[in-house]
Each structure stands twice: as C-alpha cells, then as structure tokens.
Amino acid sequence: MDDIDPQLLKVLRAVADSGSITRAAAALGSSQPAVSQLLTRAEQRLGHALVLRGGRGATLTHAGQVLADHALHVQAALTAAREDLDAVGGLTRGRVRLAGFPSASSALVPAVLARLAATAPGVTTSYVEVEPPEALDLLRAGEVDVALTFTYVGDEVGAVPDPGLVTRALGRDSLALVTPVAAAQPLVTGGPAPLRPAGSTVVDLASHRDARWIGGCPRCRGHLLASCASAGFTPDIVLETDNAAAVVGLVAAGLGVALLPRLALATTVIPAGVAIDPVDDDLARRVEVVVARGADRVPSVRAALDAVRSAAHLLA
C-alpha cells in the first residue's frame, strides 16, 4: 500500500524497542518532532492509532505492533533487492554482520568466516561477540544480520516467540565437569592434558555438592543453579568469569569446580592437574542461528547461513 512506507515501519519498531518516541528518534538519527509528526500523519492516513503517548514514554497499539512486526521482513526484502540488483552482470557484492557468543568465537566463528571468504569473496563481513540476549537485541535493531546463540532446556518456558525472527537449530553442545585432580593443584603450563575418553562414566553433580563452584554468564549461571537444584543441592558459587581459559586456570589452582561447554574446551589448553568428565547429556545446550524473518532472501545472508551450516559439524 502506498500509505505504508518502510520508514514508518522502522520508526514503529524503534518505538517498540525503546519505549519512547524521543529515544526512537535518537536511535534513528532523527529529531523527536520529526518522528512525532511522521507518526501523526501516518495515523491520519491509515485511520488507526499506532502509538499510545504517555508521560513515561510510548507504547504501540495493536495496529502499531502489527506494522512493527513487519519492519525486519521489509528491510530484509529491500536489502535482497539491492544485492540482487548489484549481482546483475556478474557483480558479487554484499555485507554480513555476524554476532556470536564467546565460546563460539574461537571455534565456530573462524570456520564460518573462513567458509564465507572462500565461497563469497566479494562479501564484506564483520563480527561482534555478545551473549545471546544482546545478540537478539542487535538483530531486532537491524544492527547485525546473523546471530549465533544458545539455549538450555527450559529456557523456552514462559518465553514469547518473536514473530520477526527465525531460529534454526545447529546442534548440541554437551557440557563437562572441570575439576582439579588434587586440591590446590598448582597451575602447570607444560601443555594440554588429554580429555577423558568419550565413553567415560557420567559424573553426578551431586558428588560435588560440597565443592566451591565457578560460575559463568548470567544464562549459564542460571542453568548451573537449575541443574544443581535438580541434583538436590545449591552450589556455592564463589567465583564468576565468562573466560573459559580463566575458568580452567582457577580450577587448576584448586579454587573451584565448573561446568563448561565442549565448544569452549575445544580450543582451551587443559593443564596437568585438571580433569574433564562428561555430565548427563540432558544438560547440553542447543546451539542455534537466528535471522530476521525473510532475511534468507538476501544473497549475502543466504551465503552466511550456508557457511554456518557447514560449520555445524563442530557440534555434537
């Protein structure tokens, strides 16, 4: 329809994300009066109230939310049209902005970017490392094109699916219990110690109920608390870091035990004095790739998704 333009959809999405016309205008590089006038004119043309203005901010009406849900899809379609046009005559151009979680940075992401460089050398790539909630926020804001995320069993309880995003499973990343072989074992840097064989006996978390624990990111900490609660105890979390190498160093020094994903352990040197043992596979996390709905129409995003799928063999 001629009375619905892409800029209106971007404004509505920005208001939904920020909860304020002023903040939405700032995010879009515009002024508050200009955005307010655009919304007023749109409401008059469409015959629907789109935004509820209040002293503490602004929220979308049902009609406004319906339009805002189309913003990412429309932007993806416009980008796809531009890249398809650029490709006429054999041109290969495009841009992909990737976001991923820390333990993906050292294993999955290099494989994805290398694959992209080999299969789509004309595509410009960038990468930012953030935890999954922040990655999804960047995706909703249109600041990245592809997000690598993870979820644990139970994360979906009570969650409201975002109709503007499409999530595809890549595989499972099993967890392992990282413990010192002996209490207060000094850190040894002479080289990696072998992991326990894949067929090793699964360790019961309850056997370490009296240990000091090392926690990670907020989502991982929540999963640790839930997993230990299921095992009948509350872990004594005394240290917290997202850095897998730091976690292993703390364990090697006898300062605690930790749960780490195999993806993080794959590129971490395991010093002598540290044991890596499997835990119940039900504790594994799901690794996923998320894009805006319709974004796979964009040639560069489609190439990135192909590269991500090709790297999925690094997961279980």
Stockholm file with secondary structure:
# STOCKHOLM 1.0

chainA/1-316         MDDIDPQLLKVLRAVADSGSITRAAAALGSSQPAVSQLLTRAEQRLGHALVLRGGRGATLTHAGQVLADHALHVQAALTAAREDLDAVGGLTRGRVRLAGFPSASSALVPAVLARLAATAPGVTTSYVEVEPPEALDLLRAGEVDVALTFTYVGDEVGAVPDPGLVTRALGRDSLALVTPVAAAQPLVTGGPAPLRPAGSTVVDLASHRDARWIGGCPRCRGHLLASCASAGFTPDIVLETDNAAAVVGLVAAGLGVALLPRLALATTVIPAGVAIDPVDDDLARRVEVVVARGADRVPSVRAALDAVRSAAHLLA
#=GR chainA/1-316 SS CTTCCHHHHHHHHHHHHHSCHHHHHHHTTCCHHHHHHHHHHHHHHHTSCCEEEETTEEEECHHHHHHHTTHHHHHHHHHHHHHHHHHTTSCCCCEEEEEECHHHHTTHHHHHHHHHHHHCTTCEEEEEECCHHHHHHHHHTTSCSEEEEEEETTTTTTCCCCTTEEEEEEEEECEEEEEESSTTCCCCCSCCCCCCCTTCCCCCGGGGTTSEEEECSHHHHHHHHHHHHHTTCCCEEEEECSCHHHHHHHHHTTSCBEEEEHHHHTTSCCCTTEEEEECCGGGCEEEEEEEETTGGGSHHHHHHHHHHHHHGGGCC
#=GC SS_cons         CTTCCHHHHHHHHHHHHHSCHHHHHHHTTCCHHHHHHHHHHHHHHHTSCCEEEETTEEEECHHHHHHHTTHHHHHHHHHHHHHHHHHTTSCCCCEEEEEECHHHHTTHHHHHHHHHHHHCTTCEEEEEECCHHHHHHHHHTTSCSEEEEEEETTTTTTCCCCTTEEEEEEEEECEEEEEESSTTCCCCCSCCCCCCCTTCCCCCGGGGTTSEEEECSHHHHHHHHHHHHHTTCCCEEEEECSCHHHHHHHHHTTSCBEEEEHHHHTTSCCCTTEEEEECCGGGCEEEEEEEETTGGGSHHHHHHHHHHHHHGGGCC
//
